[in-house]
């Protein structure tokens, strides 16, 4: 995939991996459009990257996606890359009777339904371009459950499956489909896990994104940077062992469940 002189829309672009994607893609001479829910964070991102264009939007809201599409395509008709990066990750104690039933599925709206709806909204436009691409940012936790964050893992597993199906159905079109199965990285998303994950295990965002862009340029359909590559193998060879390892933080964070 050519990564120069493209017009790229990045959801969740105000911090973490999204902001680093923007930084490195701008350095390659691309037009970069950032979206996010928080206007103040968007403004701060644009201050850091003055060449970036910003649109406030929430991928968890269906109406916002249609509005974003109309605004972006009108101003950037050459848009040819959709990068679904927006994500939310929460610890959820499923034994907690106070857990809000309506709120607990919020990560599905952002991490799974958001990318699906974004793709469906932008796909007709992308198919009209001479060459186009979709990159869904998934997670290594799509491969092994992380019981501390049960809905996040379920959403990413669903996104992994959806992306594979999307790739099959778009064969023969001008749209390439990629997936980044990201390892844990030093981003705001993982700050809440300081007690559960050793900091040395977290990948630097600049190295992670550099590896992702190299994978895109080499047309790797699924990109496994850093420890994701190891987890991919281990999840196949010893899935039970990996689940037990990833389950340890539950007792540490929530204590033993009541019987």
C-alpha positions in Angstrom: 0.0 0.0 0.0 1.3 3.4 -0.9 1.3 5.7 2.1 2.2 9.0 0.5 -0.2 11.7 -0.8 -3.2 10.0 0.6 -6.2 11.6 2.3 -6.7 9.8 5.6 -9.5 10.0 8.2 -8.5 8.9 11.7 -11.2 8.3 14.4 -10.1 8.8 18.0 -7.2 11.0 16.8 -6.7 13.2 19.9 -4.3 11.1 21.9 -2.5 7.8 22.1 -2.2 5.7 18.9 -4.5 7.9 16.9 -2.4 11.0 17.5 0.8 9.1 16.7 -0.7 7.7 13.5 -1.4 11.3 12.6 2.1 12.5 13.4 3.8 9.8 11.3 1.3 10.0 8.4 1.7 13.7 8.2 5.5 13.3 8.0 4.9 11.1 4.9 3.1 13.9 3.1 -0.5 12.8 3.6 -3.6 14.9 4.3 -4.8 13.8 7.8 -8.2 14.4 9.2 -8.8 13.8 13.0 -12.1 13.1 14.7 -12.9 12.9 18.4 -15.7 13.5 20.9 -13.9 16.2 22.9 -13.5 19.6 21.1 -10.9 20.8 23.6 -8.8 17.7 23.0 -9.2 18.1 19.2 -8.0 21.7 19.5 -5.0 20.6 21.5 -4.2 17.9 19.0 -4.3 20.5 16.2 -2.0 22.7 18.2 0.5 19.9 18.3 0.0 19.0 14.6 -1.1 22.3 12.8 -1.3 20.5 9.4 -4.0 18.2 10.7 -7.7 18.9 10.0 -10.2 18.3 12.8 -13.9 17.4 13.1 -15.8 16.8 16.3 -17.7 13.5 16.1 -18.6 10.5 18.2 -18.5 7.1 16.5 -20.7 5.8 19.2 -23.6 7.9 17.9 -25.2 6.8 14.6 -26.4 10.2 13.6 -22.9 11.7 14.2 -21.4 9.3 11.7 -23.7 10.4 8.9 -23.0 14.1 9.7 -19.3 13.5 9.8 -19.5 11.7 6.4 -21.3 14.7 4.8 -18.8 17.2 6.2 -15.7 15.3 5.4 -16.6 14.2 1.8 -17.7 17.7 0.9 -14.4 19.2 2.0 -12.1 16.3 1.1 -13.6 14.5 -1.9 -10.3 12.6 -2.4 -10.6 10.8 0.9 -9.3 7.3 0.3 -8.2 5.9 3.7 -10.5 5.2 6.7 -8.6 4.5 9.9 -10.9 3.2 12.6 -9.0 3.8 15.8 -11.4 5.2 18.3 -11.7 3.0 21.4 -12.7 2.8 25.0 -11.5 0.3 27.6 -13.0 -0.2 31.1 -12.6 -2.5 34.0 -16.0 -4.0 34.7 -16.9 -6.1 37.7 -19.7 -8.3 36.4 -20.5 -9.4 40.1 -21.3 -5.8 41.0 -25.1 -5.5 41.4 -24.8 -1.7 40.9 -23.4 -2.1 37.4 -25.5 -0.1 35.0 -27.1 -2.5 32.5 -27.6 0.2 29.9 -24.1 1.6 30.3 -22.1 -1.6 30.4 -22.3 -2.1 26.6 -20.9 1.3 25.8 -17.7 -0.2 24.6 -19.6 -2.2 22.0 -21.0 1.1 20.6 -17.5 2.6 20.3 -15.2 -0.3 19.6 -17.4 -2.6 17.5 -20.5 -0.8 16.2 -18.6 2.4 15.6 -16.1 0.9 13.0 -18.9 -1.2 11.4 -21.1 1.8 10.9 -18.2 4.0 9.8 -17.2 1.5 7.1 -20.8 1.1 5.9 -21.2 4.9 5.7 -17.9 5.6 3.9 -17.6 2.5 1.8 -19.5 3.7 -1.3 -17.2 6.7 -1.4 -14.1 4.7 -0.9 -15.1 2.3 -3.7 -15.2 5.2 -6.1 -11.6 6.0 -5.5 -8.8 4.6 -7.8 -7.3 3.0 -4.7 -8.5 3.0 -1.1 -8.0 1.3 2.2 -9.6 0.6 5.5 -7.6 0.0 8.7 -9.4 -1.3 11.7 -7.4 -1.0 14.9 -8.1 -4.1 16.9 -6.2 -5.5 19.8 -4.2 -8.6 20.8 -7.0 -9.1 23.3 -9.2 -10.1 20.3 -7.2 -13.4 20.6 -7.3 -14.1 24.3 -10.0 -12.9 26.7 -8.9 -10.3 29.4 -11.5 -10.9 32.1 -10.8 -7.6 33.8 -12.3 -5.8 30.8 -14.8 -8.3 29.5 -16.8 -6.1 27.1 -13.7 -4.5 25.6 -12.3 -7.9 24.8 -15.7 -9.1 23.3 -15.8 -6.0 21.2 -12.3 -6.4 19.8 -12.9 -10.1 19.1 -16.0 -9.1 17.2 -14.1 -6.5 15.3 -11.5 -9.0 14.4 -14.1 -11.4 13.0 -15.9 -8.6 11.1 -12.7 -7.3 9.6 -11.9 -10.8 8.2 -15.3 -11.0 6.6 -15.1 -7.5 5.3 -11.8 -8.4 3.6 -13.4 -11.3 1.8 -16.4 -9.4 0.6 -14.3 -6.5 -0.7 -12.0 -8.7 -2.8 -12.1 -7.5 -6.4 -12.7 -3.9 -5.4 -10.3 -1.0 -5.1 -10.5 -1.1 -1.3 -7.9 -3.0 0.7 -8.7 -4.1 4.3 -6.2 -4.2 7.0 -6.2 -4.9 10.8 -3.8 -3.8 13.4 -3.9 -6.1 16.4 -2.2 -3.8 18.8 -0.3 -4.9 21.9 -0.6 -3.0 25.2 1.0 0.4 24.7 2.0 3.4 26.7 -1.2 5.4 26.1 -3.9 7.0 28.2 -6.0 3.9 27.6 -3.6 1.8 29.7 -2.9 4.2 32.5 -5.7 2.6 34.6 -3.8 -0.7 34.6 -0.7 0.5 36.4 -1.3 -2.1 39.1 -2.0 -5.0 36.7 0.5 -4.6 33.9 4.3 -4.0 34.3 5.2 -0.8 32.5 8.1 -2.5 30.7 5.6 -4.7 28.9 3.9 -1.6 27.3 5.1 -0.8 23.8 6.1 2.8 22.9 3.4 4.3 20.6 6.0 5.6 18.1 7.5 2.2 17.6 4.1 0.5 17.5 2.8 2.9 14.8 6.1 2.7 12.8 5.6 -1.1 12.7 2.0 -0.7 11.7 2.9 1.6 8.8 5.6 -0.8 7.7 3.0 -3.6 7.7 0.7 -1.5 5.6 3.4 -0.6 3.1 4.1 -4.4 2.8 0.4 -5.2 2.3 0.2 -7.3 5.5 -3.5 -7.9 6.0 -3.1 -8.5 9.7 -0.4 -6.6 11.5 1.0 -8.0 14.8 3.6 -5.6 16.3 5.7 -6.4 19.4 4.2 -8.9 21.9 1.1 -9.3 19.7 3.1 -11.7 17.5 3.9 -13.8 20.5 0.4 -13.8 21.8 -0.9 -14.9 18.5 1.2 -18.0 18.7 0.5 -18.7 22.3 -3.2 -18.3 22.0 -3.2 -21.1 19.5 -0.8 -23.4 21.2 -1.9 -23.0 24.9 -5.1 -21.1 25.0 -6.0 -22.3 28.5 -2.7 -21.3 30.0 -3.0 -17.8 28.4 -6.5 -17.3 29.8 -5.3 -18.3 33.3 -2.5 -15.7 33.0 -4.8 -13.0 31.8 -7.3 -13.8 34.5 -4.9 -13.1 37.4 -5.6 -9.3 37.6 -9.3 -10.0 38.4 -8.7 -11.2 41.9 -6.1 -8.4 42.4 -8.6 -5.7 41.3 -11.9 -7.1 42.4 -11.2 -9.8 45.0 -12.6 -13.3 44.8 -16.2 -13.4 43.4 -18.9 -14.1 46.0 -20.5 -17.6 45.7 
